[in-house]
Amino acid sequence: MHKIASPSGALAQHTPMMQQYLELKRQHPESLLLYRMGDFYELFYGDAEKAARLLDITLTTRGQSAGQPIRMAGIPYHALETYLARLVKLGESVVICEQVGDPTGKGPMQREVSRIVTPGTLTDASLLEERKDALLMALARQRQRLGLAWLNLASGDFTLTEIAAAYLPATLERVRPAEILLPESLDIVLPASRAAQTRRPEWHFAADTARRLLCAHFQVQSLAAFGAEHLEPSIAAAGALLQYAQATQSGALPHVQSLRIEEESVYLGLDAATRRNLELTETLRGEASPTLFSLLDCCVTSMGARCLRHSLHHPLRDTRISAARQEAVAELLAARRVDALRQRLKHQADIERISGRIALENARPRDLSALRDSLLGLPELAAELAFAAQEPDFSPLENNLLAQLAADLVAPEAALALLCSAIAEEPAALLRDGGVIASGFDAELDELRAINDNCGAFLLQMEARERERTGIASLKVEFNKVHGFYIEVTHTHADKVPDDYRRRQTLKNVERYITPELKTFEDKALSAQERALTREKALFEDVLAGLREHVAALQRIARAIARLDMLASFAETAERRDWRRPEFSALPGLSITGGRHPVVENEMGDSGETFIANDLRLAENRRLLVITGPNMGGKSTYMRQTALIALLAHIGSFVPAQKAVLGPLDRVFTRIGASDDLASGRSTFMVEMTEAAAILHQATANSLVLMDEIGRGTSTFDGLALAFAICRHLLEKNRCLALFATHYFELTRLAEEYPALSNVHLDAVEHGERIVFLHALEDGPANQSYGIQVAALAGMPAAVVRAAKRELRKLEEKAADNPLQPDLFSSQPRLAAHAPKAEPHPALDALDALEPDNLSPKEALDTLYALKKLLVDQKAGG
């Protein structure tokens, strides 16, 4: 809790209530402060104006303080969670200030900060997205190196890494934090991100202070055991992050029990552009579907969905782990256990986040009942995996993954016993409503509940006993709100009243008494409900304290369930969509038979269309494919599906292909599509060249590179020259596996210079005035681009289409007048119908006899180059 300081100086000019507010606001200047006043949370001054704009609530002016009108806006206390969720989604941090003083006392009501909510420190289920992590990241710089640390407060996962500054965009796109902490003096422009940015004092990032704070938290003498001792900037970031997280939670973080050092080389490299282009978890328009994640997410638990999302952004380079997952998927399918397993998984609560809330002491009653029911279901869940340990035919791997997961599905006995004995079968949603602790768990609570619940029965029993003891048949034991409990006796029987009766009230015809026994009962009964709630709160806190000892075991169970759910989702997808198990090879290359784009195929299936599968073969002697073909012919889809198949294989999934064999891969690069980066002042072409340059600098012989229409954003000659040079660099220097789609037909002649380059195309045919896309990959270059036909399909006015056709004929005729110059304006070189006559030569005589429009592309090229060689030879010979 944050106490309110005494007013001084200018603060004293304000009213006492506003003095409290302004002092709290001084402590939290960057956050919206919700100030509890009766049944409302009020915001003042600039906070009020901002909240009114963000939440569309009324902004008003009431009264004055220090001679200034008070701008204010408020929200009802019972709607707090709804408004909090909206503010956090907008990237705002919120400080909640509650009333803690005695409302009947003198002076202003005392208030304290009870809760701090920021986008990166969420733990409450109502504020978190179920199927997505909310991560807090901190960043520190040391020369050209950046230290990064990020924490999943809901689960306790704490990760460090150190990168070159150039890799920051890719890392942010991979981790996708909800909030980023930065030193106040750090001059850095972060790439476009939805993460909230919070500036912290420079001293929070002091490496020595950070090291001491981390060692104290983990109770170690050095960070060497975590492998972090040498990561100076990462330690600085981690210390600032830990300090911030502890401040928002008002205490220690007991579930954060380890540091994990992340090496980028562990994962298949995907830069920011590649993640966007492949639409892994978000479409290019920023929507949640259709994406690879939305297609794959058949998970029945939110833990499994988050594990799947993380895996998609962290494909593993070590194919042994991927192969183990695929083996587990194959075992589930072979044993026909997928449906039964998924039915068991459906009953599992979000143990990962519940364990985090237990550690932070903010778990709610129904969190614990859900945890209890989930732990009770673990034996049945593990039984579904018993075949993995018993059937040798299903366990060819030395360390069977399913057997390992089954071994982790063991509930800590003490925790389960505590939950079963302490928590009611169906507890109230909130602790303040009572009915949370089970009957029989605590004798004092049971007595208080009995008093409260059985007050009438007690009075009847006492009345019967007192009538028998006194012989007064008309004696009554009753209660009213003014005088409480009493025994009523008429004046007629006054002489029979025992000595232990004490007169409480005299009426006209009766006397009212109280006895020591009834007084004791009265004291208990009048406060029983309040005391029961107080006792229940104390018991609930004791239960949480007892469960905190088992947080590590609960986290282990949560990880096992999440991975199992992800594997079951892989199996469900493979079975439903006819995906096959890929193979990994030590030989370089990538071979795919009948490959499909998973998302496009699904969208086409929904509309009744059939996706055309295609093959791919890249090997040591066939490293680059130049892909030509018409617009809308499927070139980009073909390239993307290749990358997605590789990525799916590396996360351990089956793939949408009849067969896939993958050699070693270290990174996947894509240069597909581009748009202006107006914020940075970069044109479309500049963005394209920047991405291409990054690929040429970073791609290795084990990289997969996809390039689509390089050079289209500038003049034809410049673009063609760049495309030639980039293609040569990929072949000669990078020697990577590459797919190079282009409309520059001239590039296809590189196949004559480089044996490792092959030409392929996606074809189309004209049918009358229409064009039919075949979407089937064929060897060799294409013969047309069909750009004008595609424009007509797009709804271009008929007059414009006709004008374009006339202009195309003129350009082709112009190009035909100069056979030595490739036609850069059409999809292929054309031979001149009226080429200048050279000296008589047998080859030229043969050329004159040809009909250029009937030539195949290869024939046209061969003939053109033969003509050029002849003319050059003649010129050299005088």
Buried (B, 14 or more C-beta within 10 A) or exposed (E): EBEBEEBEEEBEEBBEBBBBBBBBBEBBEEBBBBBBBEEBBBBBBEBBBBBBEBBEBEBEEEEEBBEEEBBBBBBEBEEBEEBBBEBBEEBBBBBBBBBEEEEEEEEBBBBBBBBBBBBBBBBBBEBBBEBBBBBBBBBBBBEEBBBBBBBBBBBBBBBBBBBEEEBBBBBBBBBBBBBBBBBEEBEEEEBEBEBBEBEBEEEBBBBEBBBEBBBEBBEEEEBEEBEBEEBBBBBBBBBBBBBBBBEBBBEBBBBBBEBEBBEBEEBBBBBBBBBBBBBBBBBEEEEEBBBBBBBBBBBBBBBBBBBBBBBBBBBBBEBEBBBBBBBBBBBBBEBEBBEBBBEBBEBBBBBBBBBBBBBBBBBBBBBBBBBBBBBBBBEEBBEBBBBBBEEEEBBEBEEBBBBBBBEBBBBBEEBBEBBBBBBBEEBBEEBEEBBBBBEEBBEEBBBBBBBBEEBEEBBEEBBEEBBEEBEBEEBBBEBEEEEBBBBBBBEEBEEEBEEEBEEBBEEEEBBBBBBEEBBEBBEBBBBBBEBBBEBBBBBBEBBBEBBBEBBBBBBBBBBBBBBBBBBBBBBBBBBEBEBBBBBBEEEBBBBBBBBBBBBBBBBBEEEEEEBBBBBBBBBEEBBBBBBBBBBBBBBBBBBBBBBBBBBBBBBBBBBBBBBBBBBBBBBBBBBBBBEEBEEEEBBBBBBBBBBBEBBBEBBEEBBBBBBBBBBBBBEEEEBBBBBBEBBBBBBEEBBBBBBBBBBBBBBBBBBEEBEBBBBBBBBBEEEEEEBEBBBBBBEBBBBBBBBBBBBBBEEEEEEEBEEBEEEBEEBBEEBBEEBEEBBBEBBBBBBBEEBEEBEEBEEBEEBEEEEBEEBEBBEBBBBBEBBEEBBEEEEEEE
